[in-house]
């Protein structure tokens, strides 16, 4: 082979060595950081920022959230929600033609 060809091959190998080795090292460090959980807080921050940047969603009038928490229970001293009362509440919401009723 001609010496010019060998010089071109050596230059290409040098270029690949200069670009590939640091790239592989950075990829390896990022993989180790992700596997150990070091980047999780940054990922949460980025995800939170992306959620803040998205446009506001319109209010869906077909969804009703009925919540009963500890404050509601403490204000009503005689609070007891039996299965029958809960069934009546769900039936009254279903009669109002709501699409979904979720109870947890």
ZITA-V998042 format. One record per residue. RES is the residue in three letters. OMEGA is omega in whole degrees, -180 to 180 (999 if undefined). Layout:
# ZITA-V998042
((RES,OMEGA) (RES,OMEGA))
This chain:
# ZITA-V998042
((UNK,-178) (UNK,179) (UNK,179) (UNK,179) (UNK,179) (UNK,179) (UNK,177) (UNK,179) (UNK,179) (UNK,179) (UNK,179) (UNK,178) (UNK,179) (UNK,179) (UNK,179) (UNK,-179) (UNK,-180) (UNK,-178) (UNK,-173) (UNK,-176) (UNK,177) (UNK,179) (UNK,178) (UNK,179) (UNK,180) (UNK,178) (UNK,179) (UNK,178) (UNK,178) (UNK,178) (UNK,179) (UNK,179) (UNK,179) (UNK,-178) (UNK,179) (UNK,177) (UNK,-179) (UNK,-177) (UNK,-174) (UNK,180) (UNK,176) (UNK,178) (UNK,178) (UNK,178) (UNK,179) (UNK,179) (UNK,179) (UNK,178) (UNK,178) (UNK,178) (UNK,178) (UNK,-177) (UNK,-178) (UNK,-177) (UNK,179) (UNK,178) (UNK,179) (UNK,-179) (UNK,180) (UNK,-177) (UNK,-178) (UNK,-179) (UNK,178) (UNK,177) (UNK,178) (UNK,-177) (UNK,175) (UNK,-178) (UNK,-176) (UNK,178) (UNK,177) (UNK,-179) (UNK,-179) (UNK,178) (UNK,176) (UNK,-175) (UNK,-176) (UNK,-176) (UNK,171) (UNK,-179) (UNK,-179) (UNK,178) (UNK,179) (UNK,178) (UNK,178) (UNK,178) (UNK,177) (UNK,178) (UNK,180) (UNK,178) (UNK,180) (UNK,176) (UNK,179) (UNK,178) (UNK,179) (UNK,176) (UNK,174) (UNK,-176) (UNK,-176) (UNK,174) (UNK,-177) (UNK,179) (UNK,176) (UNK,999))
